[in-house]
Amino acid sequence: LWHDHDDPLLNVDFGDALTAPVWFRDIWELPGGSSVRGYQLFPFVMLHSSFDEVLYLAADVMALADPTPLFSSHDYLSTGALFWPDFKSFGEHDPLWQVIGQRFLPQQMQDNGPVLVDRRRPVVQVAMALADFFCRRWAESFFQAPLYIYGDK
């Protein structure tokens, strides 16, 4: 369980049976981790996970069924990643199109709350590194007008 230097989690007794197979990892222990905030956490923790396959569930996501079958699904095995749609999409009059100099393209945004990736795949490694780079280096550009794309889209 990754956390952002949260006081209640800093002193967890790892010998406690209630936390048995759960390891609490403080992002501040990683190089650059103390400066990661908000939407920057998502690619950062996936990039630094010790697992080859990562099912990332944000704090506001609840699995209503056992996610194990996702790891053997055809879509995941053929692509190395699964994403879920978000409720929001860029509209025809969104300032994004003017900023990037493109005409409106209807599309569905992805939700960043649930994401399943196979980190062993080179394309996934590159995508995670790029997401981390843009979220941490140019975060202010994403979070302010005219874009407001929340850094994780």
C-alpha positions in Angstrom: 0.0 0.0 0.0 1.6 3.2 -1.2 1.2 6.3 0.9 2.3 9.9 0.8 4.2 10.1 4.1 1.0 9.8 6.0 1.7 9.9 9.8 -0.8 7.1 10.8 0.9 4.8 8.3 4.5 5.6 9.2 4.4 3.7 12.4 2.4 0.6 11.3 3.5 -2.5 13.2 4.4 -4.9 10.4 4.2 -7.8 12.8 0.5 -7.2 13.2 -1.6 -10.1 11.8 -4.1 -7.6 10.5 -1.6 -6.2 8.0 0.0 -9.6 7.3 0.4 -9.6 3.5 0.3 -5.8 3.1 3.5 -3.7 2.9 3.2 0.0 3.5 5.5 2.0 1.3 6.2 5.6 1.8 6.8 7.4 -1.5 9.1 9.8 0.3 11.7 7.0 0.6 12.2 7.0 -3.2 14.3 9.6 -5.0 12.0 12.5 -5.9 9.1 11.0 -3.9 8.8 13.9 -1.4 7.9 16.3 -4.2 5.2 14.1 -5.8 1.6 15.4 -5.2 -1.9 14.7 -6.3 -2.2 13.3 -9.8 1.5 12.8 -10.0 1.2 9.9 -7.6 -0.5 7.6 -10.1 2.3 7.1 -12.6 5.0 7.5 -9.9 3.9 4.5 -7.8 3.2 2.3 -10.9 6.7 3.1 -12.1 8.3 2.2 -8.8 6.2 -0.9 -8.0 8.0 -4.1 -7.3 5.4 -6.1 -9.2 5.6 -7.0 -12.9 1.8 -6.7 -13.2 0.1 -3.9 -11.4 -3.6 -3.4 -10.7 -3.8 0.2 -9.6 -6.9 1.2 -7.7 -7.1 4.8 -6.6 -8.5 5.5 -3.1 -12.0 6.3 -4.6 -12.2 3.0 -6.5 -13.8 -0.1 -5.0 -13.6 -3.5 -6.6 -17.1 -5.0 -6.6 -15.9 -8.4 -7.8 -12.7 -10.4 -7.7 -10.3 -8.8 -10.2 -8.2 -11.9 -10.8 -9.9 -12.8 -14.1 -8.8 -9.5 -15.6 -5.2 -10.8 -15.6 -6.1 -13.6 -18.0 -8.6 -11.7 -20.1 -7.9 -11.6 -23.9 -7.7 -7.8 -24.0 -5.1 -7.7 -21.3 -3.0 -10.5 -22.6 -3.0 -9.1 -26.1 -2.2 -5.5 -25.1 -0.5 -5.6 -21.7 -3.0 -3.0 -20.3 -6.6 -2.5 -19.4 -8.2 0.9 -19.0 -11.7 1.9 -18.0 -13.7 4.8 -19.5 -14.2 8.0 -17.6 -17.5 9.9 -17.5 -16.0 13.1 -18.8 -14.7 13.7 -22.3 -13.3 16.7 -24.1 -16.2 18.6 -25.8 -16.2 20.3 -29.1 -15.6 23.7 -27.5 -13.0 22.7 -25.0 -10.0 25.0 -25.1 -7.7 22.0 -25.5 -8.3 21.9 -29.2 -7.2 25.5 -29.7 -4.2 25.0 -27.4 -2.9 22.0 -29.3 -3.9 23.4 -32.7 -6.1 20.6 -33.7 -9.8 20.3 -34.8 -12.2 18.5 -32.5 -11.9 14.8 -32.4 -14.7 12.9 -30.6 -13.1 10.6 -28.1 -13.7 8.9 -24.7 -11.3 9.8 -21.9 -10.0 7.1 -19.6 -10.5 6.9 -15.9 -7.2 6.9 -14.0 -8.7 5.3 -10.9 -8.5 1.6 -12.1 -5.6 0.6 -14.4 -4.1 -2.8 -15.0 -0.7 -2.9 -16.7 2.0 -5.5 -17.4 5.2 -3.6 -16.6 7.4 -6.1 -18.4 6.1 -4.9 -21.8 8.4 -2.3 -23.4 5.5 -0.1 -24.6 4.1 0.0 -21.1 7.4 0.9 -19.7 7.7 3.8 -22.1 4.2 5.0 -21.5 4.6 4.9 -17.7 7.9 6.8 -18.0 6.3 9.5 -20.2 3.3 9.8 -17.9 5.6 10.3 -14.9 7.7 12.8 -16.8 4.8 14.9 -18.0 3.0 14.8 -14.6 6.0 15.7 -12.6 7.8 18.1 -14.9 4.9 20.0 -16.5 2.2 19.5 -13.9 1.4 23.1 -13.6 0.6 23.3 -17.3 -2.0 20.6 -16.9 -3.7 21.9 -13.8 -4.3 25.5 -14.8 -6.3 27.3 -17.5 -6.9 26.9 -20.3 -6.3 23.1 -20.2 -7.6 21.8 -16.8 -7.0 18.2 -17.9 -6.1 17.2 -14.4 -2.6 15.9 -15.3 -3.7 12.3 -15.5 -5.6 12.2 -18.8 
